[in-house]
């Protein structure tokens, strides 16, 4: 999804006004850690994609009417007793199918070929030697690097299949039955390590499946507004606004669609960063004329975690209190017919496979994403849900946000946990500690912004430790808190690495914190990656 149409093959003419779901690629997930990434790569071609359970039946696929199907990789061997299998009638659909790693091996096995434990497993980078440079491998350079991760190999292909490419350790690295539009690759074209992997995906999407690049930001916004208006009619919608890019984008989109029928509620629980609650209201209420009901609830949230040191108990109590406040305010402001939630596509994917009937294979309702501050909204809140962003990945949300006019400070805001600063204070949370951490965190964000480095990090923040250390300031002994700096780099937050920042930046931040923040006399830097650590400390 892009705001401007990328250049596809010359034979393809974009039609942004077409319904956004007319063309799609269905991905059957066999448990691969890369299934979501496959979907993202397809969407980069401006073609819509969905990740489905491997249990999805042929009849369900017919109803979806995809232009193509991709079978993902997976951790199993096709000969395991409980190896996941797809509906064997899939091969008779006449729809182009691409099997990736396990998906290719399953294709070979179900169609009469043979898969065996490889004499030598292949993990990591491998040079792809191309035997047939046409069709699937058009514009894929001979000898290009591809990412391998397999212990099994195809030793005998089904009738009608040809080898398209091999590696030093794998005779059948890419295969095809062109007449039946069936293809398989033993490597992972979706990962960044596969140099020409995206070219291969484009070949499948455009040339083999015949898709056109209609999945654009403009098309999504147009369709979403139509769907919102058709669903809501003249009813009222309530949105709990957090200030993050998801809820902010949703607020802008809903307001554009239904105007004053939308009520935005912001609950200030006292754990936001310095100046953020006030800035949020200023942007929405004053700058963009989207009214926000501001709920002052700092004292009651702090009272709920008074003396609590266990991080999970903190989260639960904050979540429960949010529910109570939300219930009270929704009844006061209501009645409302709809509750808007910023559910994103990764949330749908994560819950999807657990919502398939193991006996029938039928998909049931996907569980609702809990609010960022909530462990699940109460069942007795009689709202219908509206989730306009549920088809989007995070980067697609940001593109939509820009297209509908959100300011960059919201679009590119660093991710922030729902419990906020409460889980960046290790141990007991007090007003004094919150003030110390707010000031220290402000210095971190202010300094990297001054240096023009704010967007170099996935997240950059401070953590307050519940201990004190001895220091010397003004020739006097001090006994104050240490602050931990956490500056990390990541693409999606699933894995992360500590950022190799210039020493001068660390020195400036440390000096400012010690000099500007009362109660701190020491600053340390966290150099732990995820895994083994986590991004947040609690």
C-alpha positions as CSV (number, residue, x, y, z in Angstrom):
1,X,0.0,0.0,0.0
2,X,1.5,3.3,-1.1
3,X,0.3,6.8,-1.5
4,X,1.6,6.8,-5.0
5,X,1.4,3.9,-7.4
6,X,4.8,2.2,-7.8
7,X,5.9,1.2,-11.3
8,X,4.7,-2.4,-11.9
9,X,5.4,-4.3,-15.2
10,X,4.5,-2.3,-18.3
11,X,1.6,-4.6,-19.0
12,X,-0.2,-3.7,-15.8
13,X,-2.3,-0.5,-15.5
14,X,-3.2,0.6,-12.0
15,X,-6.9,1.1,-11.3
16,X,-7.0,2.8,-7.8
17,X,-10.8,3.3,-8.0
18,X,-11.5,-0.4,-8.2
19,X,-12.9,-2.0,-5.0
20,X,-9.9,-2.8,-2.8
21,X,-10.8,-6.4,-2.2
22,X,-11.5,-7.4,-5.8
23,X,-8.0,-8.9,-6.2
24,X,-6.2,-10.7,-3.4
25,X,-3.5,-13.3,-2.7
26,X,-4.4,-15.8,0.0
27,X,-1.7,-17.1,2.2
28,X,-2.2,-20.4,4.0
29,X,-0.2,-20.4,7.2
30,X,1.5,-23.6,8.3
31,X,3.1,-22.1,11.3
32,X,5.9,-20.1,9.7
33,X,7.4,-17.2,11.6
34,X,7.4,-15.4,8.2
35,X,3.8,-15.8,7.2
36,X,3.0,-12.2,8.2
37,X,6.1,-11.0,6.3
38,X,4.9,-12.7,3.1
39,X,1.6,-10.7,3.4
40,X,3.6,-7.5,3.9
41,X,5.8,-8.2,0.9
42,X,2.7,-8.8,-1.3
43,X,1.1,-5.6,-0.1
44,X,4.3,-3.8,-1.1
45,X,3.3,-4.7,-4.7
46,X,0.0,-2.8,-4.0
47,X,-2.0,-6.0,-4.1
48,X,-4.1,-7.0,-1.1
49,X,-3.2,-10.2,0.8
50,X,-4.7,-12.1,3.7
51,X,-3.2,-14.8,6.0
52,X,-5.5,-17.7,6.5
53,X,-5.4,-21.0,8.5
54,X,-4.0,-24.0,6.6
55,X,-7.3,-25.6,7.5
56,X,-9.2,-23.2,5.2
57,X,-11.3,-25.4,2.8
58,X,-11.5,-25.2,-0.9
59,X,-15.1,-24.0,-0.7
60,X,-14.0,-21.2,1.6
61,X,-11.2,-20.3,-0.9
62,X,-13.8,-20.3,-3.7
63,X,-15.9,-17.8,-1.8
64,X,-12.8,-15.5,-1.3
65,X,-12.0,-15.9,-5.0
66,X,-8.2,-15.1,-4.7
67,X,-6.1,-14.5,-7.7
68,X,-3.4,-16.7,-6.2
69,X,-2.5,-18.8,-3.2
70,X,0.8,-19.0,-1.3
71,X,1.5,-21.9,1.0
72,X,3.8,-20.7,3.8
73,X,6.8,-22.4,5.4
74,X,6.5,-24.1,8.8
75,X,8.5,-26.0,11.5
76,X,7.1,-29.4,10.7
77,X,8.2,-32.2,8.4
78,X,5.6,-33.3,5.8
79,X,6.1,-36.8,7.1
80,X,5.4,-36.0,10.8
81,X,2.4,-37.8,12.2
82,X,0.6,-34.6,12.9
83,X,2.0,-32.5,10.1
84,X,-0.4,-29.8,8.9
85,X,-2.0,-30.6,5.6
86,X,-4.0,-28.4,3.2
87,X,-7.3,-29.4,1.6
88,X,-6.0,-31.8,-1.3
89,X,-8.6,-30.4,-3.6
90,X,-6.7,-27.1,-3.7
91,X,-4.6,-28.4,-6.6
92,X,-7.7,-28.6,-8.8
93,X,-8.8,-25.0,-8.3
94,X,-7.0,-23.8,-11.3
95,X,-5.6,-20.9,-9.3
96,X,-1.8,-20.2,-9.3
97,X,-0.2,-21.6,-6.2
98,X,3.3,-20.9,-4.8
99,X,4.7,-23.2,-2.1
100,X,7.4,-21.7,0.1
101,X,9.7,-24.1,1.9
102,X,7.3,-26.4,3.8
103,X,4.6,-25.3,1.4
104,X,6.7,-26.6,-1.6
105,X,7.4,-29.9,0.2
106,X,3.7,-30.4,0.9
107,X,2.9,-29.6,-2.7
108,X,5.4,-32.3,-3.9
109,X,4.2,-34.9,-1.4
110,X,0.5,-34.4,-2.0
111,X,0.9,-34.5,-5.8
112,X,2.9,-37.8,-5.8
113,X,6.5,-36.7,-5.4
114,X,8.9,-37.6,-2.7
115,X,10.4,-35.6,0.2
116,X,13.2,-37.0,2.4
117,X,15.5,-35.8,5.2
118,X,18.3,-34.0,3.4
119,X,21.9,-35.4,3.7
120,X,22.9,-31.9,4.7
121,X,20.5,-29.3,6.1
122,X,20.7,-25.9,4.6
123,X,20.4,-22.8,6.8
124,X,21.3,-19.2,6.0
125,X,22.4,-17.7,2.7
126,X,22.9,-19.7,-0.4
127,X,23.6,-18.8,-4.0
128,X,20.7,-19.6,-6.3
129,X,21.9,-21.2,-9.6
130,X,19.1,-20.6,-12.2
131,X,18.3,-23.3,-14.7
132,X,15.3,-21.6,-16.2
133,X,15.3,-17.8,-16.0
134,X,11.7,-17.3,-17.3
135,X,8.3,-17.1,-15.6
136,X,8.8,-17.2,-11.8
137,X,12.5,-16.3,-12.0
138,X,12.3,-13.4,-14.5
139,X,14.7,-10.7,-13.4
140,X,16.2,-12.9,-10.6
141,X,20.0,-12.8,-11.1
142,X,21.8,-16.1,-11.5
143,X,23.9,-16.6,-8.4
144,X,21.8,-14.2,-6.3
145,X,21.6,-14.8,-2.6
146,X,18.5,-16.5,-1.1
147,X,17.8,-17.4,2.5
148,X,17.5,-21.1,3.2
149,X,16.0,-22.8,6.3
150,X,15.2,-26.5,5.7
151,X,16.2,-30.0,6.8
152,X,14.1,-31.8,4.2
153,X,14.5,-31.8,0.5
154,X,12.5,-32.9,-2.5
155,X,14.1,-36.0,-4.0
156,X,11.6,-36.8,-6.7
157,X,9.2,-34.3,-8.3
158,X,5.6,-35.1,-9.3
159,X,4.8,-35.7,-12.9
160,X,4.9,-32.6,-15.0
161,X,7.2,-30.5,-12.7
162,X,10.5,-29.1,-13.9
163,X,13.4,-27.7,-11.9
164,X,13.9,-24.0,-12.2
165,X,16.9,-23.5,-10.0
166,X,19.2,-25.3,-7.6
167,X,21.9,-24.6,-5.0
168,X,25.1,-26.4,-4.1
169,X,23.2,-28.5,-1.5
170,X,19.7,-28.6,-3.0
171,X,18.9,-30.0,-6.4
172,X,15.3,-28.7,-6.4
173,X,15.5,-25.1,-5.1
174,X,12.7,-23.9,-7.3
175,X,10.2,-25.9,-9.3
176,X,7.2,-25.4,-11.6
177,X,4.4,-27.1,-13.4
178,X,3.6,-24.1,-15.7
179,X,0.5,-25.8,-17.3
180,X,-1.1,-26.1,-13.9
181,X,0.3,-22.8,-12.6
182,X,2.0,-24.6,-9.6
183,X,5.3,-23.3,-8.3
184,X,7.5,-24.0,-5.4
185,X,10.7,-22.5,-3.8
186,X,12.8,-24.1,-1.1
187,X,14.0,-20.7,0.1
188,X,12.3,-17.7,1.7
189,X,11.9,-14.9,-0.9
190,X,10.1,-12.8,1.6
191,X,13.0,-12.2,4.0
192,X,15.4,-9.2,3.5
193,X,18.4,-11.6,3.2
194,X,17.0,-12.9,-0.1
195,X,18.4,-10.4,-2.5
196,X,16.0,-10.8,-5.5
197,X,13.2,-12.2,-3.4
198,X,10.9,-9.3,-4.0
199,X,11.4,-9.6,-7.8
200,X,10.2,-13.2,-7.5
201,X,7.2,-12.2,-5.5
202,X,6.3,-9.5,-8.1
203,X,6.6,-12.2,-10.9
204,X,4.1,-14.4,-9.1
205,X,1.7,-11.6,-8.2
206,X,1.8,-9.7,-11.5
207,X,2.7,-12.1,-14.3
208,X,1.5,-15.4,-13.0
209,X,-1.6,-14.3,-11.0
210,X,-2.4,-11.3,-13.3
211,X,-3.0,-8.9,-10.4
212,X,-3.2,-5.2,-10.7
213,X,-1.9,-2.7,-8.1
214,X,-5.2,-1.5,-6.7
215,X,-4.2,-1.7,-2.9
216,X,-3.4,2.0,-2.5
217,X,-3.8,4.4,0.4
218,X,-6.3,6.4,-1.5
219,X,-8.4,3.3,-2.4
220,X,-8.4,2.2,1.2
221,X,-9.5,5.5,2.6
222,X,-12.3,5.8,0.1
223,X,-13.6,2.3,0.7
224,X,-13.2,2.6,4.5
225,X,-15.3,5.8,4.6
226,X,-18.0,4.2,2.5
227,X,-18.1,1.1,4.8
228,X,-18.2,3.3,8.0
229,X,-21.1,5.4,6.7
230,X,-23.0,2.3,5.5
231,X,-22.5,0.5,8.8
232,X,-23.0,3.3,11.3
233,X,-25.8,5.2,9.5
234,X,-27.1,7.9,11.9
235,X,-25.8,6.1,15.1
236,X,-23.2,7.3,17.6
237,X,-19.7,6.0,17.9
238,X,-17.4,6.1,21.0
239,X,-13.6,5.9,20.6
240,X,-11.1,5.7,23.5
241,X,-8.2,7.9,22.3
242,X,-4.7,7.1,23.5
243,X,-2.6,9.5,21.4
244,X,-0.8,6.8,19.5
245,X,-0.9,6.6,15.7
246,X,-3.5,3.8,15.6
247,X,-6.2,5.5,17.7
248,X,-5.4,8.9,16.2
249,X,-5.7,7.7,12.6
250,X,-8.9,6.0,13.5
251,X,-10.3,9.2,15.1
252,X,-9.4,11.2,11.9
253,X,-10.9,8.6,9.6
254,X,-14.1,8.3,11.6
255,X,-14.5,12.0,11.9
256,X,-14.1,12.4,8.2
257,X,-16.8,9.7,7.7
258,X,-19.4,10.6,10.3
259,X,-18.4,14.0,11.8
260,X,-20.2,14.8,15.1
261,X,-21.6,11.3,15.5
262,X,-18.1,10.5,16.9
263,X,-17.2,11.0,20.5
264,X,-13.5,10.7,21.4
265,X,-12.7,10.0,25.1
266,X,-9.2,10.5,26.5
267,X,-8.6,9.0,30.0
268,X,-5.6,10.6,31.6
269,X,-4.4,7.9,34.0
270,X,-1.3,9.9,35.0
271,X,1.3,7.7,33.3
272,X,1.8,9.6,30.1
273,X,5.0,11.3,29.1
274,X,5.6,15.0,30.0
275,X,3.2,17.3,28.2
276,X,1.5,14.6,26.1
277,X,-2.0,14.8,27.4
278,X,-2.2,18.5,26.9
279,X,-0.6,18.3,23.5
280,X,-3.1,15.6,22.4
281,X,-6.1,17.7,23.3
282,X,-4.5,20.8,21.6
283,X,-4.0,18.9,18.4
284,X,-7.4,17.3,18.2
285,X,-9.7,19.9,19.8
286,X,-8.0,23.2,18.8
287,X,-6.0,22.4,15.7
288,X,-8.3,19.9,13.9
289,X,-11.6,20.7,15.6
290,X,-12.3,17.1,16.7
291,X,-13.7,17.4,20.2
292,X,-12.1,15.2,22.9
293,X,-13.7,14.5,26.3
294,X,-10.8,14.8,28.7
295,X,-11.3,12.5,31.8
296,X,-9.1,13.4,34.7
297,X,-8.3,10.2,36.6
298,X,-4.7,10.4,37.8
299,X,-5.4,10.1,41.5
300,X,-7.6,7.0,41.2
301,X,-5.2,5.1,39.0
302,X,-2.2,5.9,41.3
303,X,-4.3,4.7,44.3
304,X,-4.9,1.4,42.5
305,X,-1.2,0.6,42.3
306,X,-0.2,2.1,45.6
307,X,2.5,-0.1,47.1
308,X,2.4,-2.6,44.2
309,X,5.8,-3.9,43.0
310,X,4.9,-6.9,40.8
311,X,4.7,-5.7,37.1
312,X,1.8,-8.1,36.2
313,X,-0.3,-6.9,39.1
314,X,0.4,-3.4,38.0
315,X,-0.8,-4.1,34.5
316,X,-3.9,-5.9,35.7
317,X,-4.9,-3.2,38.2
318,X,-4.4,-0.4,35.7
319,X,-6.4,-2.4,33.2
320,X,-9.3,-3.0,35.6
321,X,-9.4,0.6,36.6
322,X,-9.5,1.7,33.0
323,X,-12.5,-0.5,32.5
324,X,-14.2,1.1,35.5
325,X,-13.5,4.6,34.3
326,X,-14.5,3.7,30.8
327,X,-17.8,2.2,31.9
328,X,-18.7,5.2,34.0
329,X,-17.8,7.8,31.3
330,X,-19.5,5.9,28.5
331,X,-22.7,5.7,30.5
332,X,-22.5,9.4,31.3
333,X,-21.8,10.4,27.7
334,X,-24.0,7.8,26.0
335,X,-25.9,6.0,24.8
336,X,-23.6,4.8,22.1
337,X,-24.3,2.1,19.5
338,X,-20.7,1.5,18.4
339,X,-17.4,1.2,20.0
340,X,-14.4,1.9,17.7
341,X,-11.2,0.0,18.2
342,X,-7.8,0.3,16.5
343,X,-7.4,-3.4,15.8
344,X,-4.7,-4.0,13.3
345,X,-4.1,-6.9,11.0
346,X,-1.3,-8.5,13.1
347,X,-3.8,-8.8,15.9
348,X,-6.2,-10.6,13.6
349,X,-3.5,-12.9,12.4
350,X,-2.3,-13.8,15.9
351,X,-5.8,-14.8,16.9
352,X,-7.0,-16.3,13.7
353,X,-5.7,-19.9,13.9
354,X,-7.1,-20.4,17.4
355,X,-10.5,-19.5,16.0
356,X,-10.8,-22.4,13.6
357,X,-13.0,-25.3,14.5
358,X,-10.6,-28.3,14.6
359,X,-13.3,-30.7,13.5
360,X,-14.9,-28.7,10.6
361,X,-12.1,-26.4,9.7
362,X,-14.5,-23.5,9.7
363,X,-13.4,-20.1,10.8
364,X,-15.3,-18.6,13.7
365,X,-15.3,-15.0,14.9
366,X,-11.9,-13.5,15.5
367,X,-11.4,-12.5,19.1
368,X,-11.4,-8.8,19.8
369,X,-8.2,-6.9,20.4
370,X,-8.1,-5.6,24.0
371,X,-7.6,-1.9,24.4
372,X,-4.0,-0.8,25.0
373,X,-4.8,-0.2,28.7
374,X,-7.2,-3.1,29.1
375,X,-7.1,-6.9,29.5
376,X,-10.3,-7.1,27.5
377,X,-13.4,-4.8,27.7
378,X,-16.3,-6.2,29.8
379,X,-18.9,-8.3,28.0
380,X,-21.7,-6.3,29.5
381,X,-20.8,-3.2,27.5
382,X,-23.5,-3.5,24.8
383,X,-21.6,-2.0,21.9
384,X,-21.3,-3.2,18.4
385,X,-17.7,-3.0,17.3
386,X,-16.3,-1.1,14.4
387,X,-12.7,-1.7,13.4
388,X,-11.9,0.1,10.1
389,X,-8.1,-0.5,10.5
390,X,-8.3,-4.3,10.9
391,X,-6.9,-4.9,7.4
392,X,-3.8,-2.8,7.9
393,X,-0.3,-3.4,9.1
394,X,1.4,-0.7,11.2
395,X,3.3,0.9,8.3
396,X,0.1,1.0,6.3
397,X,-1.6,2.8,9.1
398,X,1.1,5.5,9.0
399,X,0.6,5.9,5.3
400,X,-3.1,6.4,5.8
401,X,-2.4,8.8,8.7
402,X,-0.3,11.0,6.4
403,X,-2.8,10.9,3.6
404,X,-5.7,12.1,5.8
405,X,-3.6,14.9,7.4
406,X,-2.3,13.7,10.8
407,X,0.8,15.7,11.9
408,X,4.2,14.0,11.7
409,X,4.6,14.1,15.5
410,X,1.8,11.6,15.8
411,X,2.5,9.6,12.6
412,X,6.1,8.9,13.7
413,X,5.6,8.8,17.4
414,X,7.6,6.2,19.2
415,X,5.5,3.2,20.4
416,X,4.5,3.7,24.0
417,X,3.1,0.9,26.3
418,X,-0.5,1.1,27.5
419,X,0.5,1.2,31.2
420,X,2.9,4.0,30.3
421,X,5.5,5.1,32.8
422,X,4.1,2.8,35.4
423,X,6.1,-0.1,33.9
424,X,9.2,2.1,33.3
425,X,9.4,2.6,37.1
426,X,10.7,-0.7,38.5
427,X,8.9,-1.5,41.7
428,X,6.6,0.8,43.5
429,X,5.1,3.8,41.6
430,X,4.8,7.1,43.5
431,X,4.1,10.6,42.4
432,X,7.7,11.6,43.2
433,X,9.1,8.8,41.0
434,X,6.7,9.6,38.2
435,X,7.8,13.2,38.2
436,X,11.5,12.2,38.2
437,X,11.0,9.8,35.3
438,X,8.9,12.3,33.3
439,X,11.7,14.8,33.5
440,X,14.4,12.3,32.7
441,X,12.4,10.9,29.8
442,X,11.7,14.4,28.4
443,X,15.5,15.0,28.4
444,X,16.1,11.8,26.3
445,X,13.4,12.7,23.8
446,X,14.3,16.4,23.6
447,X,18.0,15.8,23.1
448,X,17.6,13.2,20.3
449,X,15.1,15.6,18.6
450,X,17.6,18.4,18.9
451,X,20.3,16.2,17.3
452,X,17.9,15.3,14.5
453,X,18.0,11.6,15.5
454,X,14.5,11.0,16.9
455,X,13.5,8.9,13.9
456,X,16.8,6.9,14.0
457,X,15.3,4.8,16.8
458,X,12.4,2.5,17.2
459,X,12.1,3.7,20.8
460,X,14.2,5.9,23.1
461,X,13.3,6.3,26.7
462,X,14.4,6.3,30.3
463,X,13.8,3.8,33.1
464,X,13.9,4.6,36.8
465,X,15.4,2.0,39.2
466,X,14.1,1.7,42.8
467,X,17.5,1.9,44.3
468,X,19.8,4.7,45.2
469,X,23.6,5.2,44.7
470,X,26.2,7.5,46.2
471,X,27.4,10.4,44.1
472,X,29.1,13.7,44.5
473,X,27.5,17.0,43.4
474,X,28.8,20.4,44.4
475,X,31.4,18.8,46.7
476,X,28.6,17.2,48.6
477,X,27.6,13.6,49.0
478,X,24.4,12.6,47.2
479,X,22.3,9.5,47.5
480,X,19.9,9.4,44.6
481,X,18.3,7.3,41.9
482,X,20.0,5.9,38.8
483,X,18.4,6.3,35.4
484,X,18.7,3.6,32.7
485,X,18.8,4.8,29.0
486,X,17.1,2.4,26.6
487,X,17.7,3.3,22.9
488,X,16.8,0.5,20.5
489,X,16.6,-0.2,16.8
490,X,14.0,-2.5,15.3
491,X,11.7,-3.0,12.3
492,X,8.6,-4.3,13.9
493,X,9.3,-4.6,17.7
494,X,9.3,-8.4,17.6
495,X,13.1,-8.4,17.8
496,X,15.3,-5.4,18.7
497,X,18.9,-4.4,19.1
498,X,20.4,-1.8,21.3
499,X,21.5,1.3,19.3
500,X,25.2,2.0,18.7
501,X,24.8,5.7,19.4
502,X,27.7,8.2,19.5
503,X,29.3,8.6,22.9
504,X,28.9,12.3,22.6
505,X,25.1,11.9,22.5
506,X,25.1,9.6,25.6
507,X,27.4,12.1,27.4
508,X,25.1,15.0,26.6
509,X,21.9,13.1,27.7
510,X,23.6,11.9,30.9
511,X,24.9,15.4,31.8
512,X,21.5,17.0,31.2
513,X,19.6,14.4,33.3
514,X,22.0,14.7,36.3
515,X,21.9,18.5,36.1
516,X,18.2,19.1,35.2
517,X,16.4,16.3,37.1
518,X,16.3,16.5,40.8
519,X,16.7,13.1,42.5
520,X,19.1,11.5,39.9
521,X,22.8,11.3,40.2
522,X,23.8,8.4,37.9
523,X,22.9,7.4,34.3
524,X,23.6,4.0,32.7
525,X,23.0,2.5,29.2
526,X,21.2,-0.7,28.6
527,X,23.0,-2.8,25.9
528,X,20.7,-5.8,25.9
529,X,19.0,-7.0,22.7
530,X,15.6,-8.6,22.4
531,X,15.9,-11.5,22.8
532,X,17.1,-12.3,25.4
533,X,15.8,-9.1,27.0
534,X,12.5,-7.3,26.2
535,X,12.1,-3.8,25.1
536,X,10.4,-2.7,28.2
537,X,11.8,-3.5,31.6
538,X,8.5,-4.7,33.1
